[in-house]
Amino acid sequence: MEDNRNILLEVKHLKTSFFTQAGEVKAVDDVSYYIKKGEIIAVVGESGCGKSVTQMSVMQLVQSPPGKIVGGEVIFEGQNLLEYDRNSPEMRAVRGAGIAMIFQEPMTSLNPVFKIGTQLSEVIMIHKKVDKKTAWEEGIKALEAVGIPDAKSRMENYPFQMSGGMRQRVLIAIAVACGSKLIIADEPTTALDVTTQAQVMELLQSLVKTYGTSILMVTHNLGLVTRYAERVYVMYAGKVIESGTTEDILMHPVHPYTKGLLNSVPKLDASDEERLVAIKGQPPRLSELPSYCAFYPRCPYACEECKQGYPILEEVGPNEHFCACWMKNKEVAHAE
Amino acid sequence: MTSYIIKRVLASIAVIFIVSIFVFSIIHLLPGDPVVMALGLETPMEDIERVREEHHLNDPLPQQYITWIVEMFHGDFGDSLIEFRPVADIIKERLPRTLAIGIPAFVLGILLGLLIGIVSAVRRGKAIDQTLTFFTTLSIGTPQFWIGMLLLYLFSIKLHWFPMRNLVMPGESILGYLRSATLPIICSCLQMMGSISRQTRSNMLEVISQDYIRTARANGISEKTIVYKHALKNALIPVVTVIGMNLRNIIAGAVLIENIFSIPGIGVTMTNAINNRDYWVLQGCVLIVSFIAVFGNLVVDILYGYIDPRIREARG
């Protein structure tokens, strides 16, 4: 295993369920992953696969009720965060300062009726225990650090006076100002145009170099994964179904779902005859999961053996390449 | 912000001008000659002519309007045709009584409404929310005159806790005021309290599910600060509208309340003026109500700009 001292966050067997009238919906089912200091990892999957809920669970921000973390551990810097009450001061101290979160929608992620500076300095005041004036000064520095020109006057702006990319930078600035060790970026660039996407990603990457921040990207954009992530976790129906280094996942995927995901990405060097292959069917409803592999109904390699139960994650290669599939060792079945 | 306020004030002055034309037209739009209606059909022609002259009713309309405006700026609203004394005196005497009920009811309505709305939103679905929702819905749905009569029947006639009539002004006796004003204030604030609390509750619930609230939580801001600062300021924007619309009810609502609780204020004066065709009194009262309505809208607009920078930008 990895050197433990280097591990910043380790999630072990995390389970989050939503208790609805239709019964228990297992949004996150026995998910484990870790992230080292100064590392960029990605969690990939279709909409509704539980990738965002996993991150909200780490922050204990899942709406409750109906959501509830029903098991597992979230060990951040040696401390199990799930031992803290969700509204406790200890948990709040972690949010924003220890682990910061950046969301998909920069346009709506800032409060429309407060100045940028007010929102920024408020969080700084809470976490750094400084007075208003100092917090404001540090806010200006943070805006400068994330590359916002004319930071001093920008502090006086309201969110509606800024572009999407600028707002995303402001949210990153909050993380920078509070010295966050981990930034969880939940589809950070989905709502931005392509050039802005690149700028925001370069900014996040520069934080890793400058401050040794770790970054966890939640995304369905495999382009971002290739470019920035060192390791990848692929999620399907609330479970991690494959994990490994970016190279292993992209070049030597083992799970049929991962393969399907990769095949559905357009390639520049593809010949004209080659068509995009979509994964057939819809992601399963989490309330109606079978007692066996959840990908079974959509899997091109499905066979009777697959119905023997949930496949567990097993090592399929060097460099911690894991995969949860009954057919993973059957090279024949996976021949292209 | 300053230019925004100036623009709002100018717009209000324009509205007041238009309103004044409408109020001025009351006399000329209503069927029948006001003087004949007031003095009776058997009045000799000379008397009618004399009164018409006195009230400048024979002048051309634009001139009448200007005379009327100029007189008003001098505090002269004309004389009552029934009480034979200046309308300004009548208003001066009765407005304080109306305000003594209307303003406390207005303030109480806002405070209770906000409080109930926030509590219901924060405790959504819990027993306290359901109880409060039940009572606020009831308070909106029940006609004011019926609540008023119930209150009188229960607390004045049966329990003898409060007097049935004779409002005592706070200047005369604080205790007497509290005793005599409690029932009308409660009766008059219930409806407003209900509508403000419903509005606050639904806005709070909507705001609390917004992305920026999630951001605030993810940044470690305490739940209390989130509710009372981040969420409330956003939720207040539509509530301000309801408050502004209720400002004119301080006087307009008095029509009902004062008749139920026998308070000789503007409301009763207005109903009597209509019944007795006392045009100048009616004109004066309507003008006061209109001014307050316009002023209320002005306050709302300024509050909007203060709360929501986007509005300031768009309309400034």
Chai-1 contact restraints between the chains, C-beta under 6 A:
chainA,res_idxA,chainB,res_idxB,connection_type,confidence,min_distance_angstrom,max_distance_angstrom,comment,restraint_id
A,M59,B,A218,contact,1.0,0.0,6.0,A-B,restraint_1
A,L61,B,R217,contact,1.0,0.0,6.0,A-B,restraint_2
A,N87,B,E223,contact,1.0,0.0,6.0,A-B,restraint_3
A,R92,B,G220,contact,1.0,0.0,6.0,A-B,restraint_4
A,R95,B,A218,contact,1.0,0.0,6.0,A-B,restraint_5
A,R95,B,G220,contact,1.0,0.0,6.0,A-B,restraint_6
A,G96,B,N219,contact,1.0,0.0,6.0,A-B,restraint_7
A,G96,B,G220,contact,1.0,0.0,6.0,A-B,restraint_8
A,M101,B,A218,contact,1.0,0.0,6.0,A-B,restraint_9
A,E105,B,D211,contact,1.0,0.0,6.0,A-B,restraint_10
A,T108,B,D211,contact,1.0,0.0,6.0,A-B,restraint_11
A,S109,B,D211,contact,1.0,0.0,6.0,A-B,restraint_12
A,S109,B,Y212,contact,1.0,0.0,6.0,A-B,restraint_13
A,S109,B,T215,contact,1.0,0.0,6.0,A-B,restraint_14
A,L110,B,Y212,contact,1.0,0.0,6.0,A-B,restraint_15
A,N111,B,Y212,contact,1.0,0.0,6.0,A-B,restraint_16
A,N111,B,H230,contact,1.0,0.0,6.0,A-B,restraint_17
A,V113,B,K233,contact,1.0,0.0,6.0,A-B,restraint_18
A,V113,B,N234,contact,1.0,0.0,6.0,A-B,restraint_19
A,V113,B,D308,contact,1.0,0.0,6.0,A-B,restraint_20
A,V123,B,N219,contact,1.0,0.0,6.0,A-B,restraint_21
A,I126,B,G220,contact,1.0,0.0,6.0,A-B,restraint_22
A,Y158,B,P309,contact,1.0,0.0,6.0,A-B,restraint_23
A,F160,B,R310,contact,1.0,0.0,6.0,A-B,restraint_24
